[in-house]
Amino acid sequence: MKIKILVFLVLISFCSVAQVDTTKVIEYNIKGVKSNYRVWSAYEFLFAGCNNTIIIATKGENRISEVKATNGAVFKTKKDSVFLLTKLIPGTTLITIYERGLDGKNKIIANQKFEVIDYPKLYFNGIKSDSVISKILLCGGSFYTEYAKAEIRVDVSKFKMDILENNGFVTDSSDGNRLSKRMRMYVSTLKEGSIVILKDIEYLSLDGQKKTAAVFRLFLAKEEKPPLKYGM
């Protein structure tokens, strides 16, 4: 007897996730199983070094007996149909869902393959945190997160800078991925070796969720030529 199986597979990373809407319909011939599954995935990527939540919503008389992954470990949570996928390494993973047949044996009823990528890293004009940067690159560069394996770059949408003023620190904000005019003017006054602190860095993950990184530090390098005078 030909059986159609209905499964909604939704993945949400506690760290961050990537969004590529795809819909796949798979029909299986399974003897002795009364279920209807449709395999659907809202996201294309999982993240290495993070806890990824798998929600498997089912319809029909089906009962999931086990979920396995070729890369990573799957744990059942206290909530119904919610599984935790962890211990992933970059590459791919195949998630397999099982049901118990009338003969008491587990039977594969759905497979879903996912790319596993590193968690996104912040860069300012190609330079990572706690690195050296020139005033020219800092004042003229842009701020972004990068998913290296997926070759995807997402611009920072907002960030702040601590500015030393009148023997105390004040905070200026940039509503974009570049330094504000006030930030550039401040950087132009700093000496070689000075630390520039960027904080409360906001960006959208690939599934449209707002994420915030706490801090990003840069050290000013020696200038080979006079810096540009911004905002003059």
C-alpha positions as CSV (number, residue, x, y, z in Angstrom):
1,M,0.0,0.0,0.0
2,K,1.3,3.4,-0.9
3,I,1.5,5.8,2.0
4,K,2.1,9.5,2.0
5,I,3.9,11.0,5.0
6,L,3.5,14.6,6.2
7,V,6.4,16.3,8.2
8,F,7.1,20.0,8.9
9,L,10.8,20.4,9.7
10,V,11.7,23.8,11.1
11,L,15.2,24.6,12.3
12,I,16.1,27.5,14.5
13,S,19.6,28.0,15.8
14,F,20.1,29.4,19.3
15,C,23.1,31.2,17.8
16,S,21.7,32.2,14.4
17,V,20.3,30.6,11.3
18,A,20.2,31.0,7.6
19,Q,17.0,31.3,5.6
20,V,16.4,29.7,2.2
21,D,12.8,28.7,1.7
22,T,12.5,25.3,0.0
23,T,9.6,22.8,-0.2
24,K,10.1,19.1,-0.9
25,V,7.4,16.5,-1.2
26,I,8.5,12.9,-0.8
27,E,6.3,9.8,-1.1
28,Y,7.3,6.6,0.6
29,N,6.0,3.0,0.4
30,I,5.9,1.8,4.0
31,K,4.2,-1.4,5.0
32,G,2.2,-1.3,8.2
33,V,2.6,2.4,8.9
34,K,-0.5,4.7,8.8
35,S,1.0,8.2,8.4
36,N,1.1,11.1,6.1
37,Y,4.4,13.2,6.0
38,R,5.4,16.1,3.9
39,V,9.1,17.1,4.4
40,W,9.5,20.9,4.5
41,S,12.5,22.9,5.5
42,A,12.5,26.7,6.1
43,Y,16.3,26.9,6.5
44,E,19.2,25.7,4.5
45,F,22.0,25.9,7.1
46,L,22.8,24.7,10.6
47,F,25.6,26.1,12.7
48,A,28.7,24.3,14.0
49,G,29.5,24.9,17.7
50,C,25.9,25.9,18.5
51,N,22.7,24.3,19.8
52,N,20.2,24.0,16.9
53,T,16.6,23.2,17.7
54,I,14.6,20.9,15.4
55,I,10.8,21.0,15.6
56,I,9.0,18.1,13.8
57,A,5.3,18.7,13.6
58,T,3.4,15.6,12.5
59,K,0.0,14.8,11.1
60,G,-1.9,11.6,11.0
61,E,-1.5,8.4,13.1
62,N,2.3,8.6,12.9
63,R,4.6,8.2,15.9
64,I,8.2,9.2,15.6
65,S,10.3,6.6,17.3
66,E,13.8,8.1,16.8
67,V,15.7,10.9,15.1
68,K,19.4,10.5,14.1
69,A,22.0,12.7,12.5
70,T,25.2,11.7,10.6
71,N,27.0,14.8,11.9
72,G,26.2,15.8,15.5
73,A,24.1,14.4,18.3
74,V,20.3,14.6,18.6
75,F,18.6,14.9,22.0
76,K,14.8,14.8,22.7
77,T,13.8,17.8,24.8
78,K,10.9,18.0,27.4
79,K,8.6,19.5,24.8
80,D,6.8,17.4,22.3
81,S,8.3,17.1,18.9
82,V,11.3,19.4,19.8
83,F,14.8,18.0,19.4
84,L,18.2,19.5,20.1
85,L,20.9,19.0,17.5
86,T,24.4,19.8,18.9
87,K,28.1,18.8,18.5
88,L,28.1,19.7,14.8
89,I,31.3,20.3,12.8
90,P,31.4,22.2,9.5
91,G,30.4,20.2,6.5
92,T,27.0,18.5,6.1
93,T,24.6,16.4,8.2
94,L,21.8,14.1,7.2
95,I,18.8,14.0,9.6
96,T,16.9,10.8,9.6
97,I,13.4,10.3,11.1
98,Y,12.2,6.8,12.1
99,E,8.8,5.3,12.9
100,R,8.2,1.9,14.5
101,G,6.4,-0.5,12.1
102,L,3.9,-3.2,13.0
103,D,6.7,-5.7,13.2
104,G,8.2,-3.6,16.0
105,K,11.3,-2.5,14.0
106,N,12.3,1.1,13.3
107,K,11.7,2.2,9.7
108,I,13.1,5.2,8.0
109,I,10.3,7.6,6.9
110,A,12.2,10.8,6.1
111,N,15.7,12.1,5.4
112,Q,16.8,15.8,5.3
113,K,20.3,17.0,4.4
114,F,21.7,20.3,5.7
115,E,24.9,22.2,5.2
116,V,26.7,22.9,8.5
117,I,28.6,26.2,8.6
118,D,30.6,28.2,11.1
119,Y,28.9,30.8,13.2
120,P,29.2,34.3,11.5
121,K,32.2,36.5,12.4
122,L,32.4,40.2,12.5
123,Y,34.8,42.2,10.3
124,F,35.5,45.8,9.8
125,N,36.8,46.3,6.3
126,G,38.1,42.7,6.3
127,I,39.8,43.1,9.7
128,K,38.7,41.0,12.7
129,S,38.3,42.2,16.4
130,D,41.5,42.8,18.4
131,S,43.5,43.6,15.3
132,V,45.4,46.6,14.0
133,I,43.8,49.0,11.5
134,S,44.8,52.3,9.9
135,K,42.8,55.5,10.4
136,I,42.1,55.6,6.6
137,L,40.6,52.1,6.6
138,L,38.6,52.7,9.8
139,C,37.2,56.0,8.6
140,G,36.4,54.8,5.1
141,G,35.6,51.1,5.7
142,S,32.4,49.2,6.4
143,F,31.3,46.8,9.2
144,Y,29.8,43.4,8.5
145,T,29.3,39.8,9.5
146,E,30.5,37.0,7.3
147,Y,29.4,33.3,6.9
148,A,32.7,32.1,5.5
149,K,31.6,28.6,4.2
150,A,28.4,30.0,2.6
151,E,30.3,33.0,1.2
152,I,27.5,35.3,2.5
153,R,28.1,38.7,3.9
154,V,25.5,40.7,6.0
155,D,26.1,44.4,6.8
156,V,25.9,45.6,10.3
157,S,22.8,47.8,10.7
158,K,23.7,49.8,13.8
159,F,26.6,50.2,16.3
160,K,28.1,52.6,18.9
161,M,31.5,54.0,19.7
162,D,32.9,55.2,23.0
163,I,34.4,58.6,22.6
164,L,36.8,60.2,25.1
165,E,35.7,63.8,25.6
166,N,36.4,66.3,28.4
167,N,38.1,63.6,30.5
168,G,35.1,61.3,30.3
169,F,33.5,58.9,27.8
170,V,30.4,59.7,25.7
171,T,28.7,57.3,23.3
172,D,27.9,58.1,19.7
173,S,25.7,55.9,17.4
174,S,25.9,55.0,13.8
175,D,22.7,53.9,12.1
176,G,24.5,51.9,9.4
177,N,27.7,49.9,8.7
178,R,30.1,52.9,8.6
179,L,31.4,55.4,11.1
180,S,29.3,58.5,11.7
181,K,30.8,61.9,11.1
182,R,31.5,62.4,14.8
183,M,33.2,59.0,15.0
184,R,35.5,59.9,12.1
185,M,36.4,63.2,13.6
186,Y,37.3,61.5,16.9
187,V,39.4,58.8,15.2
188,S,41.4,61.5,13.3
189,T,42.5,62.9,16.7
190,L,43.8,59.6,18.1
191,K,47.5,58.5,18.3
192,E,49.1,55.3,17.1
193,G,48.3,52.4,19.4
194,S,45.0,53.9,20.6
195,I,42.1,51.5,21.2
196,V,38.8,52.1,19.4
197,I,35.8,50.4,21.1
198,L,32.8,49.6,19.0
199,K,29.8,48.1,20.9
200,D,26.1,47.1,20.8
201,I,26.6,45.9,17.2
202,E,23.3,45.0,15.6
203,Y,22.8,43.0,12.5
204,L,20.2,40.7,11.0
205,S,20.8,37.0,10.9
206,L,20.0,35.2,7.6
207,D,16.5,34.3,8.9
208,G,15.7,38.0,9.6
209,Q,16.2,37.9,13.3
210,K,18.0,40.8,15.0
211,K,21.3,39.8,16.7
212,T,23.6,41.9,18.9
213,A,27.4,41.5,19.4
214,A,28.6,43.1,22.6
215,V,32.0,44.6,21.6
216,F,34.6,44.9,18.8
217,R,38.0,46.3,19.5
218,L,40.6,47.8,17.1
219,F,44.1,49.2,17.6
220,L,45.2,52.1,15.5
221,A,48.3,51.5,13.3
222,K,51.0,53.9,12.4
223,E,50.0,56.0,9.4
224,E,52.3,56.0,6.4
225,K,50.7,59.1,5.1
226,P,48.6,61.9,6.8
227,P,45.0,60.7,7.4
228,L,42.1,62.2,5.5
229,K,40.3,65.0,7.3
230,Y,36.7,63.9,7.4
231,G,33.8,66.2,8.1
232,M,35.8,69.3,7.6
